[in-house]
Each structure stands twice: as C-alpha cells, then as structure tokens.
Amino acid sequence: LNLQDSIDIPELNLHLLLGVRYGNFGSESIQSLDEQGNPRPFRNLVDQNEWIPRVGAVYDISENHNVYASYGESFKAPFTTALDSVGNPITTPETGNQVEIGWRGSFLDGDLSTTIALYELSKEDIIVASGIPNVSEVSGEQRARGLELDVSGQIGDGWDMYLSYAYTDTEIVDAGSAALEIGARFNAVPLHRAVLWKTFDL
C-alpha cells in the first residue's frame, strides 16, 4: 500500500512531498523429504510488516531554478535461497536509507536543463558471497557517497546532447559476519563515470 501527497505552498515558493509505503513481506520454503519420503512441513522464512517513509521538498529560487532535498528508506526481504555456513536459510532483511540534496536549472529558454546532486546511501545486512561454494554471509553496513551532474537538451538546430558525470565514493563501514575488509570499496562500482551522448536530426 503506497500513500503519497504533494503540498504546494505558493507564498513560500515551496513544494512538499510526503509519502509512506506499507509492505508485508513473506516467504515460505518446503524442506527436504523425511525418512519415509514425505515432504517436511513448510517453514516460514520471512514474515515482516514494515512502514517505509519518503519525504522531499523543492524550493523555487526563480522560474528556472530550484533546490531540493529528499530522504527515503528501503526494505528488502531476502527472497533468495542463500544459506549460511551451517546450512540454514538467511532471513535477515536488507535495510537502507538515502539522503539527497541538489539543484536544478534550465537555460537557453528551457532548451537546456542541468541537475547537480549530492547524496549518501547506506545499506545494512546485505547478503554477500563468502568465498565458499553455496555459503553466504551478511555484511554489516555499506555506504556510498557521491556527486552527480546531468546536462541535457538542445544545443543547436538539430543537435541534442546528454552529458552525465558521477563521482561515487563507496566504503564498507561494518563487515558484520562477512569476511570483508573495513574501509574497502565496492566491487564493480567505479570512482568516476562519465557519459556523453549527442544526436543530430537530419
């Protein structure tokens, strides 16, 4: 169930977004056969109810420029077959939160738009591989902080452009039960990433 409302306050040039999502997360697993060849009873692995909030605000500096801030939380039930070192299913849910602030502006009579954002994303209890086949572990906390820049629009007759740059600083804050190095960066997440895409319409 998702509830969301936006509130405009014209006299303050302010726009508010308030939202909350209610979720019931459940999963069951049938176990192996018993000695007589009959299926063992179903076992409930996950059965949790969560309220997940989201709030945001946009302030109009002028007709073409505004600043914004947002906060949101996340909850992810472990709908996987991950097993720990003694063969038990891992049922710990992954949780997280994200804070973001930014600026948006438009130029060239609205033909060109720009966004600059700073954010921090934190997740806890992430299921990771242990290095042993068919065995998983739960990490404590992983955090990503970064800056993103996007520029898009029409820069000339027939010329469209999209430019994106991201700086992402990742860190393992707490290894939990996992054999991870504290302070290490995430695998497969580049420190710098840039994309340039241009098209010309004949």
Backbone hydrogen bonds, N-H to C=O, Kabsch-Sander energy under -0.5 kcal/mol:
donor,donor_aa,acceptor,acceptor_aa,energy
3,L,1,L,-0.5
3,L,20,V,-2.9
5,D,18,L,-2.7
7,I,16,L,-2.8
9,I,14,L,-3.3
12,L,9,I,-1.5
13,N,10,P,-1.2
14,L,9,I,-1.9
15,H,58,V,-2.5
16,L,7,I,-3.2
17,L,56,G,-2.7
18,L,5,D,-2.8
19,G,54,R,-2.6
20,V,3,L,-2.7
21,R,52,I,-2.4
22,Y,1,L,-3.2
23,G,21,R,-0.5
23,G,50,E,-2.5
25,F,23,G,-0.5
25,F,48,Q,-3.1
26,G,24,N,-0.6
27,S,46,V,-2.0
29,S,43,R,-2.0
31,Q,41,P,-0.6
34,D,38,N,-3.1
37,G,34,D,-1.8
40,R,32,S,-1.3
43,R,29,S,-2.0
45,L,27,S,-2.0
45,L,43,R,-0.7
46,V,27,S,-1.5
48,Q,25,F,-2.5
50,E,23,G,-2.5
52,I,21,R,-3.1
52,I,50,E,-0.5
54,R,19,G,-2.5
55,V,71,Y,-2.8
56,G,17,L,-2.2
57,A,69,A,-2.6
58,V,15,H,-2.7
59,Y,67,V,-3.2
60,D,13,N,-2.7
60,D,58,V,-0.5
61,I,59,Y,-0.8
61,I,65,H,-1.4
62,S,65,H,-2.1
66,N,104,R,-2.5
67,V,59,Y,-2.3
68,Y,102,G,-2.3
69,A,57,A,-2.2
70,S,100,E,-2.5
71,Y,55,V,-2.8
72,G,98,Q,-2.1
73,E,53,P,-1.8
74,S,96,G,-2.4
76,K,94,E,-3.0
79,F,77,A,-2.1
80,T,78,P,-2.3
84,D,88,N,-2.7
87,G,84,D,-1.6
90,I,82,A,-2.3
91,T,89,P,-0.6
94,E,76,K,-2.9
95,T,93,P,-0.5
95,T,124,E,-1.5
96,G,74,S,-1.8
97,N,122,S,-2.2
98,Q,72,G,-2.7
99,V,120,E,-2.2
100,E,70,S,-2.3
101,I,118,L,-2.6
102,G,68,Y,-2.3
103,W,116,I,-2.5
104,R,66,N,-2.9
105,G,114,T,-2.5
106,S,64,N,-1.5
107,F,112,L,-3.3
111,D,108,L,-1.5
112,L,107,F,-2.2
113,S,152,S,-3.1
114,T,105,G,-3.1
115,T,150,D,-2.4
116,I,103,W,-2.4
117,A,148,E,-2.4
118,L,101,I,-3.1
119,Y,146,G,-2.1
120,E,99,V,-2.2
121,L,144,A,-3.3
122,S,97,N,-2.6
123,K,142,Q,-2.9
124,E,95,T,-3.1
125,D,139,S,-0.8
125,D,140,G,-1.6
126,I,139,S,-0.5
128,V,137,E,-2.9
130,S,135,V,-1.8
135,V,132,I,-1.9
136,S,83,L,-3.3
137,E,128,V,-2.9
139,S,126,I,-2.8
139,S,137,E,-0.5
140,G,174,D,-0.9
141,E,174,D,-2.6
142,Q,123,K,-3.0
143,R,171,E,-2.8
144,A,121,L,-3.0
145,R,169,D,-2.8
146,G,119,Y,-2.1
147,L,167,Y,-2.2
148,E,117,A,-2.5
149,L,165,Y,-2.8
150,D,115,T,-2.5
151,V,163,L,-2.9
152,S,113,S,-2.3
153,G,161,M,-2.0
154,Q,111,D,-1.9
155,I,153,G,-0.6
155,I,159,W,-1.7
156,G,159,W,-1.0
158,G,156,G,-0.6
159,W,156,G,-1.2
160,D,158,G,-0.6
160,D,199,T,-2.8
161,M,153,G,-2.7
162,Y,197,W,-2.7
163,L,151,V,-3.3
164,S,195,V,-2.7
165,Y,149,L,-2.5
166,A,193,R,-2.7
167,Y,147,L,-2.8
168,T,166,A,-0.5
168,T,191,L,-2.0
169,D,145,R,-3.6
170,T,168,T,-0.7
171,E,143,R,-2.4
172,I,184,A,-1.6
173,V,141,E,-1.6
173,V,171,E,-0.8
174,D,141,E,-1.9
177,S,138,V,-1.8
178,A,138,V,-0.7
178,A,175,A,-2.1
180,L,178,A,-1.7
182,I,180,L,-0.5
183,G,172,I,-3.0
184,A,181,E,-1.9
189,V,186,F,-0.8
193,R,166,A,-1.8
195,V,164,S,-2.8
197,W,162,Y,-2.8
199,T,160,D,-2.4
201,D,158,G,-2.2
202,L,200,F,-0.7
